[in-house]
Amino acid sequence: MSVSIRKLSTGETSLAKQFDRKSIVRSRLVLNIENEKLVYSIAPVEPPYEREVQLEDSDYGFSEIPPTVFIAEVDGKLAGRIRLLKWWNQFGYVEDLVVNPEFRGLKIGRALLEHGIQWARENEFPGVMLETQDDNVSACTLYASCGFVLSGFDHNVYKAINPNKKETALYWYLIF
């Protein structure tokens, strides 16, 4: 298997539509605070359910301050993508990290995230931050294994999208 990662050019923005953003939720993080530190355990979800992250129109193109986008290809096939930008607090921000289902479990996400961390270091950011959901356990365990620390949460951030949803936004930081 040959994996290559390259920067996405402006003319390739339509590639954003080629990712399958569905996954099966089988577990979720349960949050707790111990010694003034946010900790979590993993609990099963019964019954498992399918989740799909909806893209916004801005995900298909570049804004005035364009994000930096790297894509991963495996044997010439589009496997994954990471979108990064400078956040308002001067951190590098992982706006999106996605791996197509047939390439999950092959460490493509890890390779893209490590590429993003290197990008943040090269741009002299103080670290990298990102947000995910408590029911995206595979992403959460990836971030923790790469040295990110769970630093905050928000039970209400998704209420405007779906008032009945019980997803919690989780904020992760890797400080250099």
Salt bridges, closest charged atoms under 4 A:
GLU12 OE2 - ARG6 NH2 2.93
GLU73 OE1 - ARG6 NE 3.46
GLU95 OE1 - ARG83 NH2 2.69
ASP96 OD1 - ARG21 NH2 2.73
ASP96 OD2 - ARG81 NH2 2.35
ASP134 OD2 - ARG28 NH2 2.81
ASP135 OD1 - ARG51 NE 3.23
GLU167 OE2 - ARG51 NH2 3.43
